[in-house]
Amino acid sequence: MELFLEQLVNGLTVGSVYSLVALGYTMVYGVMRLINFAHGELFMLGSYFGFTLLVSTNIGALGAGWGLIVIVLMAAGAMALLGILVERVAYAPLRESGRLAPVVSALGVSIFLQNAAMLIWGSRYRAYPVWAALDRRWQVGGVHITLMQVIILGVSIVLMLLLYFIIQRTTLGAAIRATAIDQDTARLMGIDVNAIIRFIFIIGPALGAVAGVMVGLYYRQIHFTMGWTYSLKAFTAAIMGGIGNIPGAMVGGMLLGILEMLGAGYISAAWKDVFVFIILIALLILRPTGLLGERVAEKV
Amino acid sequence: MSYGRIEALRQVSLHVHEGEIVALLGANGAGKTTTLRAISGLIKPQQGDILFDGSSLLASPAHRIVGQGIAQCPEGRRVFPTLTVEENLRLGAYLHRKDKEWVQEGQGKVWELFPRLHERRFQLAGTLSGGEQQMLAIARALMARPRLLLLDEPSLGLAPLLVQEIFRTIRAINAQGVTILLVEQNARLALKIAHRAYVLATGRVAVSGDAADLANDEKLRKAYLGAAPACS
C-alpha cells in the first residue's frame, strides 16, 4: 500500500508535467490540425533558459519563493516569444499548403532547436541549481512528499484551471473553440484566425516553459534531448485524452504519469518507458479517439 | 474570378440597392455560393472589384468585412455544434465583445425574432433540429447588426412549413431595414419575397430583372430554374 501511494504521488508529479506539455500539443492540433513537433524543444529550451538565469544572474539570491516565481515567469515569457517566432517563420507561410508541409517544417524546427541548444549549452547533462529550501520533505502516512512535488502539482493544477476557465467561460475561449471547429465560419464572425493561432502559440510554449523549469528543479539535471523524451510522452497523453480535447490532455497526462510510475514501482523502473509506449500503441489500436471519446460531430 | 484553379465566375456583375431583397438564383454549381464567399472575403477574385458603399472590399480580410456591415449566414448553416446557442450568438457579435450592453441588446432582439432559441439558449447548437439551427445561423449573423445580410440557401433541407416560416422571418428582417442578398435553389419562393433577382448559369449572369417579371416568365423557369414544385 505504501509503495502504491508513493508511486501515486510520483505519478501525479510527472503526470502534471506531461499534462502541461500535452496542452500545447492538443491546442495547436485542435486549431490547426498540426502536430507541432517543435513543442517539446520549447519545453526543453524553457528549462535551459531557467538554468541560465539561475547560473548567471542574481535571481537565485531572491530565495526559493520569489526566485522561483521570477524565473518561471521569465522562462514562460521568453518561450511565448519564441513560440510566436516559430509560428511566424515556420508555419504561417505554409498555411495554404496542405497538412504535410507544416509537419515537415515542424520536424525541421525541432532538429534546429535541439542542435542550437546543444551548441549553446553543450551535449552533457547540466546540473540544475536548486534552492536548499526546496529540499523540504514530509512524511504523510508513510509516504514521502517533497516540497517540489507539492509545487509542481499545485502550479500545474492552478494553471490548468485557469486555462480551462478561459477556454470554456470567456468569449475569447468560445472564439478559440469556434476556430477549431470551422475556420471559415469563424472568419465570418469577425474572428481573426491568425490572432487566435498566435494566442495558442503564446499559451502552449509558456505552459511548456513552466513545466521545463519545474522538471529541472525536480530531477536536478537537464539534457538537450529531454524535449524529445517528454514530448513523446506528452503526445501520448494528448492522444490518450483525445487529441484536440483540452480537458482530455489534462486527464491524459495525469493518468499516463500514474501508470508509468506504478509500472516502474511494481514491475521494473528500467521498463517504464516501455509501458508508456505499449499504452500508446494499444490506444491507437483499440480507441484511437482517446479515452474522453470523440468530440461531437464537427460538421452537421 | 477563379476558385482554386478552376475558374468559377466570369463577368458576374450585380448590384444590390439599400433596403432591397435581391435573389441570386441558378442551378447547382452556377457560382452562387462562390459569389457570396467573394463578397465576404473568404476568397479573393483574381480580377474585378467588389464595392460596398462605394469603396472596395478587396483589401479587407474576411474578419474585417463583418465590421463594415456585411454578415453572412453560410450554406449548410454551419453553427458551431459543440458551443451553446448563446455562445454561438455571442460570437456573431464578436467584434463588439467588449460592449456588453450592445451584445445584450442584440440578443434581446434575436429572442424576439426567434423565441424558440431563447428557450434553448443553454443547449449545444448541435442538439437543435435543422430548422432551429437555421434560425440560429440567421440570428448569429444578425448579432453583428449588418446593413447587408447574405443568406446562402436558408431553405436547404427544411420541411415546407419551416421554409415558409424562415421566409416570413427574412421578410421581417428586411422590413427592419436590413438589405438582403438571398441565394436560393427554391426559385419560386425566393422570387415571391425578392424585389429583384439575378439568375446565374455556369458562372455568368444569364438573366436579371424584377422578381415579379421573372416569376411569370415560363421560358426562363424551364431553362434555368427547372419547373420544380414550390417546396422541396
Boltz contact constraints between the chains, C-beta under 6 A:
constraints:
  - contact:
      token1: [A, 171]
      token2: [B, 90]
      max_distance: 6.0
  - contact:
      token1: [A, 171]
      token2: [B, 97]
      max_distance: 6.0
  - contact:
      token1: [A, 174]
      token2: [B, 83]
      max_distance: 6.0
  - contact:
      token1: [A, 174]
      token2: [B, 87]
      max_distance: 6.0
  - contact:
      token1: [A, 174]
      token2: [B, 91]
      max_distance: 6.0
  - contact:
      token1: [A, 178]
      token2: [B, 80]
      max_distance: 6.0
  - contact:
      token1: [A, 178]
      token2: [B, 91]
      max_distance: 6.0
  - contact:
      token1: [A, 181]
      token2: [B, 80]
      max_distance: 6.0
  - contact:
      token1: [A, 182]
      token2: [B, 78]
      max_distance: 6.0
  - contact:
      token1: [A, 184]
      token2: [B, 42]
      max_distance: 6.0
  - contact:
      token1: [A, 185]
      token2: [B, 74]
      max_distance: 6.0
  - contact:
      token1: [A, 185]
      token2: [B, 78]
      max_distance: 6.0
  - contact:
      token1: [A, 187]
      token2: [B, 62]
      max_distance: 6.0
  - contact:
      token1: [A, 187]
      token2: [B, 63]
      max_distance: 6.0
  - contact:
      token1: [A, 188]
      token2: [B, 40]
      max_distance: 6.0
  - contact:
      token1: [A, 188]
      token2: [B, 72]
      max_distance: 6.0
  - contact:
      token1: [A, 189]
      token2: [B, 91]
      max_distance: 6.0
  - contact:
      token1: [A, 189]
      token2: [B, 94]
      max_distance: 6.0
  - contact:
      token1: [A, 190]
      token2: [B, 63]
      max_distance: 6.0
  - contact:
      token1: [A, 190]
      token2: [B, 66]
      max_distance: 6.0
  - contact:
      token1: [A, 190]
      token2: [B, 67]
      max_distance: 6.0
  - contact:
      token1: [A, 190]
      token2: [B, 94]
      max_distance: 6.0
  - contact:
      token1: [A, 190]
      token2: [B, 95]
      max_distance: 6.0
  - contact:
      token1: [A, 191]
      token2: [B, 63]
      max_distance: 6.0
  - contact:
      token1: [A, 191]
      token2: [B, 94]
      max_distance: 6.0
  - contact:
      token1: [A, 192]
      token2: [B, 63]
      max_distance: 6.0
  - contact:
      token1: [A, 296]
      token2: [B, 81]
      max_distance: 6.0
  - contact:
      token1: [A, 296]
      token2: [B, 82]
      max_distance: 6.0
  - contact:
      token1: [A, 296]
      token2: [B, 126]
      max_distance: 6.0
  - contact:
      token1: [A, 300]
      token2: [B, 81]
      max_distance: 6.0
  - contact:
      token1: [A, 300]
      token2: [B, 126]
      max_distance: 6.0
